[in-house]
C-alpha cells in the first residue's frame, strides 16, 4: 500500500466508467519505484529480491485504481501490471473465457 501523500492517477479517473479506465500494460510510476526502493532498504537483499516485482505490480495497480470502486483483473509482469479487465462485468466476462489453471495465474484488485 502506498504510504506517503502522493497525487495518484486514480484521482484523475474518479467517476469514469470501466471502459474509460486504463487497460493493458501500465507503466510503473516513478513514485511507486521510489516507494519500493525505500522498502528495499528495510530488508535483506536476498529476501527482498523475490518480493520486488510483486510490490511494483501491486502498488502500480493501487496507483491507478485506489478508491475507484472497480474490480480489476491483471497479470503481473516484470514491466508492470497488464490490466486484462476492469469493472465487474468485464472481470466476469474475462473469467468465462479462461481455463481454471489460467485464473490461478491472475491477480485481482481489490484482493
C-alpha positions in Angstrom: 0.0 0.0 0.0 1.3 3.5 -0.8 2.4 5.2 2.4 3.2 8.8 1.8 1.0 11.6 0.4 1.1 11.4 -3.4 -1.1 12.5 -6.3 -2.2 9.1 -7.5 -3.5 8.6 -11.1 -6.7 7.3 -9.5 -7.7 10.8 -8.5 -7.9 11.7 -12.2 -10.1 8.7 -13.1 -12.9 9.2 -10.5 -16.3 8.9 -11.9 -15.2 7.4 -15.2 -16.8 4.1 -16.4 -14.7 0.9 -16.5 -14.2 1.2 -20.3 -12.5 4.6 -19.9 -10.1 3.4 -17.2 -6.6 2.1 -18.0 -6.2 -1.3 -19.7 -3.2 -3.1 -21.0 0.4 -2.8 -19.7 0.6 0.1 -17.2 3.8 2.0 -16.8 5.3 1.9 -13.3 5.2 5.4 -11.9 8.5 6.8 -10.6 6.8 7.4 -7.2 6.0 3.7 -6.9 9.5 2.8 -7.8 10.7 5.2 -5.1 8.5 3.6 -2.5 9.7 0.1 -3.4 13.3 1.3 -3.1 12.5 2.8 0.3 11.0 -0.6 1.3 14.1 -2.4 -0.2 16.4 -0.6 2.2 14.5 -2.1 5.2 15.1 -5.7 4.2 18.0 -8.1 3.4 18.6 -8.1 -0.3 18.1 -11.8 -0.8 14.8 -11.7 1.0 13.5 -8.7 -0.9 14.5 -9.8 -4.4 11.6 -12.2 -4.7 9.1 -9.6 -3.4 10.2 -6.6 -5.5 8.3 -7.4 -8.7 5.1 -8.2 -6.8 5.3 -4.9 -4.9 5.9 -2.9 -8.2 2.9 -4.5 -9.8 0.5 -4.4 -6.8 1.4 -0.8 -5.9 1.1 0.3 -9.5 -2.5 -1.1 -9.6 -3.2 0.8 -6.4 -1.8 3.9 -8.0 -4.2 3.7 -10.9 -7.3 2.2 -9.2 -7.3 3.0 -5.5 -10.8 4.1 -4.3 -12.4 3.8 -7.7 -14.7 1.0 -6.6 -13.9 -1.1 -9.6 -12.9 -4.7 -9.8 -9.7 -5.2 -11.7 -8.0 -8.4 -13.1 -4.4 -8.2 -14.1 -1.3 -10.3 -14.9 1.9 -9.5 -13.1 4.9 -8.8 -15.4 8.4 -7.6 -14.9 7.4 -4.4 -16.7 4.3 -3.6 -14.7 0.8 -4.9 -14.4 -1.0 -6.0 -17.6 -4.7 -4.9 -16.9 -6.9 -7.5 -18.6 -10.4 -6.4 -17.3 -11.9 -3.5 -15.3 -15.3 -3.4 -13.8 -17.4 -6.3 -12.6 -18.9 -7.0 -16.0 -15.5 -7.0 -17.6 -14.0 -9.3 -14.9 -16.9 -11.8 -15.1 -16.7 -11.8 -18.9 -12.9 -12.5 -18.8 -13.3 -15.3 -16.2 -15.8 -17.0 -18.5 -13.1 -17.2 -21.2 -10.3 -18.6 -19.0 -9.3 -22.1 -18.2 -9.2 -22.8 -14.4 -5.4 -23.0 -14.4 -5.2 -19.6 -16.2 -7.3 -18.0 -13.5 -4.8 -19.0 -10.9 -2.1 -17.0 -12.6 -4.0 -13.7 -12.5 -4.4 -11.3 -9.6 -7.4 -9.2 -8.7 -7.9 -5.8 -7.1 -9.2 -5.2 -4.7 -7.9 -8.5 -3.4 
